[in-house]
Amino acid sequence: MKPADLFGVVVRTIGLLIILEVLWRVLLDLETVLMPPFPSGAGNFSWSVVFLVTQLLVLLVGCGCFFRANIVVRLAYRSSPSDGGAG
């Protein structure tokens, strides 16, 4: 296995871990978002929505790492002209 292949596996693994963590956090916080806000807990509802939006952005990063790892590998292991194009 070449180093570029191993790096691709590592990037995909990190992407999968990010996806799983985001899904876990969203499922834990979904109860707070779906419950009707009470007057004393109205602030929690707005922060939960902000949390879900930021987790959506993190999920996009995780999906990018998982599904587009070949682009990351190409950027990290691009061949230089001195290599003769090998790589």
DOTORZA-870641 format. One record per atom (N, C-alpha, C): residue number from 1; residue in three letters; atom name; x negated, y, z negated. Coordinates in steps of 0.001 Angstrom, whole numbers, plus 500000, padded with zeros to 6 digits. Layout:
N
REC pos code site      x      y      z
REC NUM  ala   CA      X      Y      Z
...
//
This chain:
87
REC pos code site      x      y      z
REC   1  met    N 499156 498829 500000
REC   1  met   CA 500000 500000 500000
REC   1  met    C 499105 501241 500000
REC   2  lys    N 499369 502111 500948
REC   2  lys   CA 498595 503341 501053
REC   2  lys    C 499013 504328 499966
REC   3  pro    N 498128 505263 499634
REC   3  pro   CA 498480 506260 498619
REC   3  pro    C 499721 507077 498992
REC   4  ala    N 499897 507364 500257
REC   4  ala   CA 501075 508125 500673
REC   4  ala    C 502354 507339 500404
REC   5  asp    N 502319 506027 500620
REC   5  asp   CA 503493 505197 500342
REC   5  asp    C 503804 505169 498849
REC   6  leu    N 502775 505037 498055
REC   6  leu   CA 502954 505020 496598
REC   6  leu    C 503495 506358 496106
REC   7  phe    N 502994 507442 496669
REC   7  phe   CA 503481 508765 496308
REC   7  phe    C 504952 508913 496684
REC   8  gly    N 505351 508362 497817
REC   8  gly   CA 506756 508385 498216
REC   8  gly    C 507639 507636 497241
REC   9  val    N 507147 506499 496748
REC   9  val   CA 507910 505731 495750
REC   9  val    C 508044 506538 494461
REC  10  val    N 506982 507212 494060
REC  10  val   CA 507023 508024 492842
REC  10  val    C 508016 509177 492999
REC  11  val    N 508005 509849 494147
REC  11  val   CA 508917 510968 494381
REC  11  val    C 510363 510479 494374
REC  12  arg    N 510620 509351 495016
REC  12  arg   CA 511986 508804 495025
REC  12  arg    C 512429 508385 493621
REC  13  thr    N 511510 507828 492837
REC  13  thr   CA 511844 507432 491466
REC  13  thr    C 512178 508656 490624
REC  14  ile    N 511409 509719 490765
REC  14  ile   CA 511695 510955 490038
REC  14  ile    C 513048 511509 490476
REC  15  gly    N 513325 511478 491760
REC  15  gly   CA 514628 511938 492246
REC  15  gly    C 515774 511127 491678
REC  16  leu    N 515611 509806 491623
REC  16  leu   CA 516655 508946 491061
REC  16  leu    C 516862 509223 489573
REC  17  leu    N 515769 509420 488836
REC  17  leu   CA 515894 509732 487409
REC  17  leu    C 516594 511068 487188
REC  18  ile    N 516305 512049 488029
REC  18  ile   CA 516980 513345 487925
REC  18  ile    C 518472 513182 488191
REC  19  ile    N 518824 512419 489220
REC  19  ile   CA 520233 512204 489553
REC  19  ile    C 520958 511519 488396
REC  20  leu    N 520354 510476 487845
REC  20  leu   CA 520994 509750 486747
REC  20  leu    C 521162 510629 485502
REC  21  glu    N 520151 511433 485195
REC  21  glu   CA 520249 512300 484027
REC  21  glu    C 521322 513361 484203
REC  22  val    N 521403 513943 485401
REC  22  val   CA 522422 514963 485647
REC  22  val    C 523814 514351 485527
REC  23  leu    N 524014 513177 486105
REC  23  leu   CA 525321 512540 486012
REC  23  leu    C 525682 512224 484561
REC  24  trp    N 524714 511775 483786
REC  24  trp   CA 524954 511487 482380
REC  24  trp    C 525332 512759 481621
REC  25  arg    N 524600 513835 481854
REC  25  arg   CA 524886 515088 481146
REC  25  arg    C 526250 515650 481541
REC  26  val    N 526594 515552 482825
REC  26  val   CA 527887 516066 483279
REC  26  val    C 529022 515244 482671
REC  27  leu    N 528857 513923 482616
REC  27  leu   CA 529896 513100 482010
REC  27  leu    C 530063 513413 480527
REC  28  leu    N 528975 513696 479834
REC  28  leu   CA 529077 514058 478426
REC  28  leu    C 529741 515422 478239
REC  29  asp    N 529513 516345 479155
REC  29  asp   CA 530046 517698 479008
REC  29  asp    C 531430 517845 479637
REC  30  leu    N 531862 516858 480397
REC  30  leu   CA 533143 516957 481084
REC  30  leu    C 534310 517065 480108
REC  31  glu    N 534176 516453 478958
REC  31  glu   CA 535227 516528 477947
REC  31  glu    C 535450 517971 477511
REC  32  thr    N 534382 518710 477351
REC  32  thr   CA 534499 520103 476925
REC  32  thr    C 535143 520956 478001
REC  33  val    N 534827 520666 479266
REC  33  val   CA 535368 521474 480351
REC  33  val    C 536841 521171 480584
REC  34  leu    N 537233 519906 480481
REC  34  leu   CA 538610 519523 480781
REC  34  leu    C 539586 519830 479654
REC  35  met    N 539081 519938 478428
REC  35  met   CA 539968 520268 477310
REC  35  met    C 540377 521733 477414
REC  36  pro    N 541646 522037 477119
REC  36  pro   CA 542052 523452 477160
REC  36  pro    C 541319 524242 476085
REC  37  pro    N 540800 525404 476434
REC  37  pro   CA 540034 526167 475448
REC  37  pro    C 540942 526724 474347
REC  38  phe    N 540524 526560 473137
REC  38  phe   CA 541221 527143 472004
REC  38  phe    C 540639 528526 471759
REC  39  pro    N 541391 529398 471076
REC  39  pro   CA 540872 530758 470845
REC  39  pro    C 539500 530781 470176
REC  40  ser    N 539244 529837 469282
REC  40  ser   CA 537950 529864 468602
REC  40  ser    C 536845 529267 469471
REC  41  gly    N 537201 528462 470481
REC  41  gly   CA 536187 527805 471300
REC  41  gly    C 536150 528297 472722
REC  42  ala    N 536685 529499 472965
REC  42  ala   CA 536728 530011 474332
REC  42  ala    C 535329 530228 474897
REC  43  gly    N 534384 530574 474036
REC  43  gly   CA 533013 530771 474515
REC  43  gly    C 532379 529480 474994
REC  44  asn    N 532726 528369 474368
REC  44  asn   CA 532179 527080 474776
REC  44  asn    C 532612 526715 476183
REC  45  phe    N 533853 527074 476538
REC  45  phe   CA 534342 526748 477871
REC  45  phe    C 533539 527468 478940
REC  46  ser    N 533272 528756 478757
REC  46  ser   CA 532525 529502 479778
REC  46  ser    C 531093 528990 479891
REC  47  trp    N 530479 528631 478756
REC  47  trp   CA 529124 528091 478821
REC  47  trp    C 529109 526718 479465
REC  48  ser    N 530174 525953 479292
REC  48  ser   CA 530248 524638 479920
REC  48  ser    C 530338 524757 481433
REC  49  val    N 531065 525746 481901
REC  49  val   CA 531155 525954 483355
REC  49  val    C 529791 526365 483901
REC  50  val    N 529093 527243 483189
REC  50  val   CA 527743 527638 483603
REC  50  val    C 526822 526432 483597
REC  51  phe    N 526952 525590 482577
REC  51  phe   CA 526148 524376 482497
REC  51  phe    C 526412 523464 483694
REC  52  leu    N 527675 523298 484062
REC  52  leu   CA 528006 522434 485200
REC  52  leu    C 527448 522995 486512
REC  53  val    N 527487 524296 486659
REC  53  val   CA 526943 524903 487879
REC  53  val    C 525434 524696 487950
REC  54  thr    N 524737 524894 486840
REC  54  thr   CA 523289 524684 486855
REC  54  thr    C 522953 523208 487058
REC  55  gln    N 523765 522321 486501
REC  55  gln   CA 523521 520895 486706
REC  55  gln    C 523765 520503 488162
REC  56  leu    N 524689 521182 488827
REC  56  leu   CA 524902 520933 490248
REC  56  leu    C 523660 521306 491047
REC  57  leu    N 523029 522409 490688
REC  57  leu   CA 521791 522807 491364
REC  57  leu    C 520671 521800 491105
REC  58  val    N 520567 521323 489869
REC  58  val   CA 519552 520315 489544
REC  58  val    C 519849 519014 490294
REC  59  leu    N 521140 518680 490444
REC  59  leu   CA 521523 517495 491206
REC  59  leu    C 521095 517619 492662
REC  60  leu    N 521214 518805 493227
REC  60  leu   CA 520761 519020 494604
REC  60  leu    C 519254 518819 494724
REC  61  val    N 518504 519255 493728
REC  61  val   CA 517057 519033 493731
REC  61  val    C 516747 517548 493640
REC  62  gly    N 517450 516839 492765
REC  62  gly   CA 517247 515399 492634
REC  62  gly    C 517582 514650 493916
REC  63  cys    N 518683 515042 494556
REC  63  cys   CA 519045 514405 495826
REC  63  cys    C 518021 514731 496906
REC  64  gly    N 517488 515935 496861
REC  64  gly   CA 516448 516294 497820
REC  64  gly    C 515195 515453 497637
REC  65  cys    N 514823 515234 496386
REC  65  cys   CA 513654 514380 496114
REC  65  cys    C 513918 512943 496531
REC  66  phe    N 515124 512462 496286
REC  66  phe   CA 515416 511061 496561
REC  66  phe    C 515591 510797 498056
REC  67  phe    N 516373 511636 498722
REC  67  phe   CA 516695 511374 500120
REC  67  phe    C 515718 511994 501111
REC  68  arg    N 514955 512969 500685
REC  68  arg   CA 514001 513637 501575
REC  68  arg    C 512566 513491 501084
REC  69  ala    N 512250 512368 500497
REC  69  ala   CA 510898 512148 499972
REC  69  ala    C 509860 512121 501095
REC  70  asn    N 510266 511703 502283
REC  70  asn   CA 509307 511656 503390
REC  70  asn    C 508794 513051 503748
REC  71  ile    N 509619 514071 503575
REC  71  ile   CA 509165 515441 503841
REC  71  ile    C 508136 515861 502796
REC  72  val    N 508385 515516 501532
REC  72  val   CA 507444 515844 500462
REC  72  val    C 506125 515121 500685
REC  73  val    N 506194 513866 501097
REC  73  val   CA 504975 513090 501352
REC  73  val    C 504204 513685 502522
REC  74  arg    N 504914 514078 503568
REC  74  arg   CA 504228 514695 504714
REC  74  arg    C 503553 515998 504324
REC  75  leu    N 504182 516779 503461
REC  75  leu   CA 503551 518022 503010
REC  75  leu    C 502328 517743 502137
REC  76  ala    N 502400 516717 501307
REC  76  ala   CA 501284 516410 500415
REC  76  ala    C 500138 515713 501135
REC  77  tyr    N 500454 514900 502123
REC  77  tyr   CA 499429 514109 502821
REC  77  tyr    C 499356 514468 504294
REC  78  arg    N 499385 515734 504594
REC  78  arg   CA 499265 516111 506006
REC  78  arg    C 497820 515927 506458
REC  79  ser    N 497664 515520 507686
REC  79  ser   CA 496321 515263 508208
REC  79  ser    C 495679 516568 508633
REC  80  ser    N 494392 516667 508369
REC  80  ser   CA 493665 517864 508745
REC  80  ser    C 492974 517616 510091
REC  81  pro    N 492630 518675 510829
REC  81  pro   CA 491950 518486 512118
REC  81  pro    C 490612 517777 511994
REC  82  ser    N 489943 517882 510831
REC  82  ser   CA 488663 517214 510669
REC  82  ser    C 488819 515699 510542
REC  83  asp    N 490027 515228 510200
REC  83  asp   CA 490289 513802 510099
REC  83  asp    C 490463 513177 511477
REC  84  gly    N 490660 513985 512449
REC  84  gly   CA 490935 513448 513780
REC  84  gly    C 492381 513047 513927
REC  85  gly    N 493232 513581 513067
REC  85  gly   CA 494655 513291 513155
REC  85  gly    C 495056 512006 512463
REC  86  ala    N 494142 511315 511842
REC  86  ala   CA 494485 510072 511168
REC  86  ala    C 495110 510377 509810
REC  87  gly    N 496054 509545 509387
REC  87  gly   CA 496577 509772 508067
REC  87  gly    C 497927 509312 507838
//
